[in-house]
Amino acid sequence: MTKLGRLYSLFDSVELPENLPYTQCSTWELEFLYLLGRHHLTGQGRIVELGSGGGGSTYALALGLSESPVFDTRKGRLHAYDFFRVGKGTFASEKFFDSGHKPADDNSFLDDFKRRLGPFLPFLEIHAGDLWQTSDPEDTTPVEFLHIDIAKTARVFRCVSERFLSRMQVGTVVLHQDFAGPRLPWLHHSTGALLPYIEIAGPPIRSTLAFEVTKPIPADVLKRITEDDYTVDEKLTLISAVQDRIDRDHTDGIPFKSVLELSKAYVAHYDGQHRRAWSLAKPLQSDAYLSRTRADHFEQLKKAYAKEPSFLDKLVRRTVGR
Ligand SMILES: C[S@@+](CC[C@H](N)C(=O)[O-])C[C@H]1O[C@@H](n2cnc3c(N)ncnc32)[C@H](O)[C@@H]1O
């Protein structure tokens, strides 16, 4: 069993308060964050949450840290990064406001966040704003823990990789939230590239994949991940390698092999290869989980394919010169 794997046996011991802040994470994921804070993390390296939202995940982790026998709340810090505001392109929900919707005159939920996290503010360091602005490109401090619930676009993932994954060391723990999101294939192929240097904790916890770094990661691997320096074929091979390691999630609700197959379709889709994307996605429509939860993904991929000119169209256009 992996070092992190032993935490799975402690799920039953966790009792989170009922009045946790609104969260987009599942109870299982919150419990795992609590367990990490309570039983695993030390505070010797940076403890970082990327994408704190309204503070539900932050609260669970901070509660665990506050009850830890080794984390020193006077010296240790939990770094929380988020826009802490709603608006176009933020991926933040109005539910992160206490009232559940945005007040007419204010788009920031930072004060609501601070109120909820009140007991933990003394050891919380809040970084409010766009991650590209609030993270320090010069900071090379080793990272002990990364909760990544922010990498919803390739642009943000690049920042996560350049400024945070690059600071991983042997022992660093990473949680990828939204690992069950086929539209975020960068989470999947980057994990594939890291496989020789990490140990996956066990089955994903709902949508979260947890791993620990077990061998030093060569700088050129991290550089390739940051620069997205893989061909489509290489990315598909890397995702297949992850498929070989994980199957259904801990609660038996999410079939990751199928999810990752649909992620491959998105690799092709983002590369403009819509025919190839649809040929990867089409057979997955018979997967009960995907057809129930990802109908919009199939719709999107099929539409893009339908719009793509056929080989014959392209040939005719080339022949008549338009
Ligand atoms: C899925 S939510 C986080 C949910 C949260 N962990 C919870 O427990 O409910 C993703 C968060 O990422 C933040 N985010 C996305 N892109 C960002 C960026 N470039 N800079 C800062 N925050 C960003 C959004 O503001 C949003 O709150």
The ligand as a Gaussian input file, in Angstrom:
#p B3LYP/6-31G(d) Opt

LIG

0 1
 C      -14.103000      24.606000      -9.221000
 S      -13.823000      26.146000      -8.457000
 C      -13.069000      25.771000      -6.937000
 C      -14.014000      25.064000      -5.999000
 C      -13.526000      24.956000      -4.581000
 N      -12.288000      24.230000      -4.448000
 C      -14.619000      24.343000      -3.717000
 O      -14.293000      23.665000      -2.705000
 O      -15.800000      24.549000      -4.009000
 C      -12.500000      26.758000      -9.417000
 C      -11.962000      28.076000      -8.913000
 O      -10.808000      28.419000      -9.702000
 C      -10.729000      29.823000      -9.723000
 N       -9.894000      30.224000     -10.877000
 C       -9.980000      29.776000     -12.158000
 N       -9.028000      30.350000     -12.917000
 C       -8.317000      31.164000     -12.098000
 C       -7.206000      32.034000     -12.292000
 N       -6.652000      32.206000     -13.495000
 N       -6.737000      32.725000     -11.225000
 C       -7.314000      32.582000     -10.011000
 N       -8.365000      31.781000      -9.768000
 C       -8.870000      31.084000     -10.794000
 C      -12.173000      30.310000      -9.836000
 O      -12.320000      31.607000      -9.317000
 C      -12.927000      29.244000      -9.042000
 O      -13.279000      29.706000      -7.763000

